[in-house]
Amino acid sequence: MLVLITYDVNVTTDAGKRRLRRVAKQCVNYGQRVQNSVFECLLDPSQFAELKHRLEEIIDAETDSLRYYFLGNNWKNRVEHVGTKVTYDPEGVLMV
Amino acid sequence: MRRLLNTLYVTMPDAYLACDGENVLVKVKDEIKFRVPVHNLESIICFGFAGASPKLMYLCCERGVALSFLTEYGKFMGRVTGGISGNVLLRRAQYRWADDPSISARLSKRFIAAKIVNSRALLHRVLRDHKEVVDQNSLEKALRWLAGTLDRLEKAPDGNVIRGIEGEAAQIYFSNFNQLVLSQKENFYMENRNRRPPTDNINALLSFLYTLLTHDVVAALESVGLDPQVGFLHRERSGRPSLALDVMEELRPHFADRLAVTLINRKQISADGFIVKENGAVIMEDETRKEVLTAWQKRKQEEITHPYLEEKIPLGLVPYVQALLLARHLRGDLEDYPPFFWK
């Protein structure tokens, strides 16, 4: 399934900046960065549980927020892209 | 069911593979061209080779991603896989299935049915496009007969009957092969299909194209971890890539036969480029061989929409896709093996 993950991390403190970097790093490991704090991750349920756990360990629920949007397996009908930052289809043909 | 994972094909000869955390990176001159999380991949296939970092190999081994290296012409060179990869299980499943007559027969039917359908498509095409110049009666008869072999194939009880039907279908098909040749007819005429050695121009050309196709299919099977020598339809013989020959059956008409006919009809090759030896064997001159190889490479870059995956892929990747689908079927991820049908 495709999960869209977005986050807002409060960066007014140094600790916040560190959290932002760590959240971003975890997201990069699991998916594709489509916009600055927006990631598309093609995951199976266990991978999602793992990622969710990792992210929620990092953030500070008082100041930061995380949102997961579940686009399911039929996500191709639900996503449209316009403009720069061309993405790739993780289920399509990958050829470089 | 397990999610079908993807394969990354690296075709740029100066690409260097590296890793960053859980990501596979493809770099060209230190610039990152592509980045993908490793858990989305099942294998990485590199054509031509600039390098891969040991850390990436480590990551691939750890995650069971097969990393294969092929020459830019597609010859298989080697593979990096981890100790816990399913290769031995896959191969054992393949051996067990090859020993089981009913499973072998079921898979053989898939290969041969697709071969007959694809051969018919070729004859059908020439009948439709060149009605006025071909022998319509003979072609229509062949098409009906081939349709009949398909029906009998469906009911065939065992491997020997299937091989018999395959032979019959091939005979009907090749006896009409001359009809596909629309120009240079006097120089390209085939009495019947023969090989070792081929004794006319068409047979020489077909044999060469089949060799190229065999290479590609063997490479494809090896890169997914199958043993190309243990087949279902073709029985084992020392040095014979039986499974590759099995999978090739469905690919021959569209990959090799059509290309041969196109080369002749477009006069890209001519009879001057063939030499007859003292023993009657016909071989191609270097120039002709180069022409054929160039056409083959170009052909492989043509994009088609794969009938099962419904993805646009270059024709050259079809053997890999078929090998992958066969491996998935052997692993139990796919109910049945979908052969390659082409209209």
Contacts between the chains, C-beta under 8 A, distances in Angstrom:
chain1	res1	chain2	res2	distance
A	25	B	21	6.7
A	28	B	20	7.8
A	28	B	21	6.6
A	28	B	22	7.9
A	28	B	23	6.4
A	28	B	35	8.0
A	28	B	37	8.0
A	29	B	21	4.8
A	29	B	22	3.7
A	29	B	23	6.6
A	29	B	37	6.3
A	30	B	22	7.0
A	30	B	37	5.7
A	30	B	39	7.3
A	31	B	37	6.1
A	32	B	35	7.8
A	32	B	36	7.6
A	32	B	37	7.6
A	41	B	37	7.6
A	42	B	37	7.9
A	42	B	40	5.6
A	43	B	39	7.7
A	44	B	3	5.6
A	47	B	39	6.2
A	88	B	34	7.5
A	88	B	36	7.4
A	90	B	6	6.4
A	90	B	36	6.8
A	90	B	37	7.9
A	90	B	40	4.7
A	91	B	4	7.7
A	91	B	6	6.3
A	92	B	6	7.7
A	92	B	311	6.2
A	93	B	9	7.5
A	93	B	311	5.7
A	93	B	312	7.0
A	93	B	313	5.2
A	93	B	317	7.4
A	94	B	6	5.5
A	94	B	7	6.8
A	94	B	8	4.4
A	94	B	9	6.6
A	94	B	34	7.7
A	94	B	36	6.6
A	94	B	41	7.8
A	95	B	8	7.6
A	95	B	9	4.3
A	95	B	10	7.7
A	95	B	11	6.1
A	95	B	314	8.0
A	96	B	8	7.3
A	96	B	9	7.3
A	96	B	10	5.3
A	96	B	11	6.9
A	96	B	12	6.0
A	96	B	15	6.2
A	96	B	26	4.7
A	96	B	33	5.6
A	96	B	34	4.7
